[in-house]
Amino acid sequence: MSKYQLDSSPIYIDGTDIPKNKLNIQNSDLLHEIENNLLKEAYQTFSQNINATTKFNEEFFINLHKKTFESLYDFAGAYRDVNMSKGDSQFCLAQYLDKESKRIFNELEKNNYLKKYKDNKEFANKLAYYQSELIALHPFYELNGRILRLFCDLIAVTNGYKFIDYSGSIDNEKYIEASIDCVQYADISKLEQIIFNGLKKD
């Protein structure tokens, strides 16, 4: 897959696509291993602390990124202020990012964080819509996909589901294909099917 293209590279070690980090690690495999371990800890911590009254708002979303990765990255929890793209996919322009973020989370709040959708198919459709909007937003410099899936998994848990099983779509890049469709064509059909297939009642 192609790498990110940025107007400037404020967070990367010069000449690399490795983010500057608090441990001064320059080995990408080791960095990814640490990121995944932090993510596993976040799944455990956040899933134990959510309940029926949890508000999955913009503050919660930003805090999810911050608390998960602040031990490793200074940019944890900070929205990017440069334009980013990947291949032919242009993410939300930085100048509109705050406005678009607030629009998405206001919609999600008005939808009561999807609590009224009891049918699996309907829930998958709505969750795919919000996930696709946040994929196109791509608000953070790095680790958008993993935090976004954690965010959606936590919404699923509060609505009586287990964590969404993406195992049939991550390794074979079907999730990436679905994400590209969301950004380039505003087509959520592949993502909706992935989420629907991964939904299991708790």
C-alpha positions, -999 to 999 in steps of 0.1 A, spaced: 0 0 0 11 36 -6 23 57 22 7 89 34 14 121 16 15 153 37 19 190 30 47 188 56 60 161 79 60 175 115 58 142 133 82 120 114 119 113 118 137 130 89 138 109 58 115 82 72 79 74 77 86 65 113 69 88 138 91 106 164 85 89 197 93 92 233 114 60 233 135 72 203 127 39 185 137 39 148 127 3 141 91 3 126 84 -33 135 93 -27 172 72 5 171 42 -14 157 45 -41 184 45 -14 211 15 3 195 -4 -30 194 4 -37 231 -9 -2 241 -40 -8 220 -47 -42 238 -44 -24 271 -68 3 259 -94 -23 249 -93 -37 284 -93 -4 302 -119 14 282 -143 -16 279 -143 -19 317 -151 18 322 -180 23 298 -217 20 306 -251 28 293 -246 65 301 -213 69 283 -213 97 257 -194 87 226 -187 123 217 -158 142 202 -141 146 236 -144 108 242 -129 100 208 -100 124 212 -93 111 247 -93 76 234 -64 84 211 -46 105 238 -49 80 266 -39 50 244 -8 65 229 4 94 251 31 73 267 47 69 232 38 99 211 36 137 218 9 140 191 -15 116 208 -49 132 211 -40 161 187 -59 167 155 -36 172 125 -31 207 111 -17 196 77 -35 181 47 -31 143 43 -38 119 15 -30 82 7 -28 71 -29 -58 87 -47 -77 92 -14 -77 128 -1 -88 130 35 -107 160 49 -87 192 44 -71 204 76 -89 238 74 -123 220 76 -114 193 101 -127 208 133 -160 218 116 -165 184 100 -156 166 133 -182 185 152 -208 178 125 -202 140 127 -203 138 165 -234 161 167 -251 137 143 -240 107 164 -253 123 196 -287 131 180 -288 94 170 -283 86 207 -251 67 199 -271 41 179 -290 27 209 -324 26 191 -311 2 164 -318 -33 176 -317 -51 143 -282 -63 133 -285 -51 97 -297 -17 107 -271 -13 134 -244 -23 110 -256 2 84 -256 31 109 -222 21 124 -207 18 89 -220 53 81 -203 69 111 -171 48 107 -169 58 70 -173 95 80 -145 92 105 -123 73 80 -127 102 55 -121 127 83 -88 110 93 -83 135 121 -50 122 136 -16 121 121 -13 84 128 -32 54 143 -66 65 129 -78 31 119 -70 13 151 -85 40 173 -116 43 151 -122 5 153 -118 7 191 -143 35 192 -168 16 172 -162 -16 192 -170 3 224 -202 16 208 -210 -20 198 -204 -32 234 -228 -7 249 -254 -18 224 -252 -55 235 -226 -68 210 -192 -82 214 -161 -65 199 -166 -65 161 -146 -93 145 -126 -79 116 -104 -109 112 -119 -118 79 -111 -84 64 -79 -70 79 -51 -93 67 -65 -97 32 -69 -59 28 -106 -61 23 -110 -35 50 -86 -12 32 -106 -16 0 -138 -8 19 -121 23 34 -110 35 0 -146 32 -13 -158 53 17 -133 81 10 -133 81 -28 -169 72 -36 -189 77 -4 -198 41 -8 -202 22 26 -216 -10 12 -184 -31 16 -177 -16 51 -213 -23 61 -210 -60 51 -177 -63 70 -193 -49 102 -224 -70 97 -204 -102 93 -184 -93 124 -213 -86 147 -220 -110 175 -245 -105 203 -229 -106 238 
